Amino acid sequence: MPTAATALIVDDEADIRELVELTLMRMGLKTQAAATVAEARALLDAQRFDFCITDMRLPDGRGIELVRDYHDKLPIAVITAYGSADMAVDSLKAGAFDFVSKPVDLGVLRKLVDTALKLRTPAPVPAAAVVPSAPRGGKAVVATDDGGLLGQAAGVQQLRTMIDKLARNQAPVHITGESGTGKELTARLIHSRSPRSSAPFVPVNCGAIPTELMESEFFGHKKGSFTGAVKDKTGLFQAAEGGTLFLDEVADLPLHMQVKLLRAVQERAVRPVGAEAEQPVNVRLISATHKNLNALVAQGAFRQDLYYRLNVIEVRTPPLRERREDIPLLASAIVAKLAPANGLDTPPKLHHSALDALVAYDFPGNVRELENTLERALALCDGEQIVADDLQLRPCAPLPAIEDPSAAPRSLSVGSAPLDSHVEELEKQAIRDALEKTRWNKTKAAELLGMSFRSLRYRIKKLRIE
């Protein structure tokens, strides 16, 4: 029979200590208790525990001291005062596994402990795979047999280390990086290596949901709550119960939805449209965007309080131009994966001229663009090898800033025509280039241009782009 897990409960209030102890004992855990930081240190140094939960305010110090000193040895959760969200964020940044607010909700506590104890058993390792595209068709994914990122560049190795660390706690993570750098892959790996790996990973592109449907999509709705609500609907938060909700392009959330999301994050509960009561949810949030959230906060376009709740830990995915030494390995893996779909039993070899051209290219679209380039090359090559001409790489030049006409090149000769018409032509050309690069996939083109899908659709219609 497996050995019963052991837990240390640190709280100077006897009633809370006894309540938590009784709850954990009913779950089959062996428990010990301490009333001070000193007592807790003595116990943690003297014996092994599988889990620890500590109050933040203790007679001789703060529970966060235990978090900082022992979080590498075992998962430590903290008990925070009601409404002290800042204290909870501070504890997560210090390395806490998770937190629970006073008065302690026993249901939430039991779920928290269950999740923490799963760390005793390593998460299952994904099977061998090379997957350059995620199921939703928009995210660059390249995985190896151990589930890690493919490549040996310093930035990739740092990212692997960070993923392993983040998999061991429940802190909200914000992933930054250019389009096509594998932000969703990073989120999936954090989830798959975590105690939540057996529960759902639910990705959502925040820029692809119509504004009027956002609340229903995120939180669900009750039958009859609005016209068209013919039955109850489960929201994305409920769908991710016990697992991870990945908010991609979170910067595209409108302000009114940011307010509702903030409450869901703080209260760990959602209220479906038309419902009278909130429903508790046990979900880890991972967000991502290629935009600068700091700048958006400064402009008033993104709520500062939500930013601090989502960005407890920040992770950056490096662009391909910063890891050029990995391009040959990535290219070979992608060709091997795409060859069967192109009717080739044996993947063609990459000629040194093609490899040299790929390594020299900046890839503004990163791994996603590398995949598209090689898919085109497979269609053009002789079936035996891919040479530089098959790649059809274009000279790299930054796209004009669609939402900032002042970013147009100063050397542009406007002649006697109105300036607006030249700005319009720049927009048209930039959108056409992005659409051609992504084979007229509007979702991918919007990501490449750094705008929401709805903004791109509006501009295509406005500029009458065929």
Secondary structure, DSSP 8 states (H G I E B T S, - for coil): -----EEEEE-S-HHHHHHHHHHHHHTT-EEEEESSHHHHHHHHHHS--SEEEEESEETTEEHHHHHHHHTTTS-EEEEE-TT-HHHHHHHHHHT-SEEEESS--HHHHHHHHHHHHGGGS------S---SB-TTS-SB--B-TTSSBS--SHHHHHHHHHHHHHTTS---EEEE--TTS-HHHHHHHHHHTSTTTTS-EEEEEGGGS-GGGHHHHHH-B-TTSSTT--S-B--HHHHTTTSEEEEETGGGS-HHHHHHHHHHHHHTEE--BT-SS-EE---EEEEEESS-HHHHHHHTSS-HHHHHHH-SEEEE---GGG-GGGHHHHHHHHHHHHTGGGT-SS--EE-HHHHHHHHH---TTHHHHHHHHHHHHHHHS-SSEE-HHHH----------TT-GGGS-TT---TTS-HHHHHHHHHHHHHHHHHHHTTT-HHHHHHHHTS-HHHHHHHHHHTT--
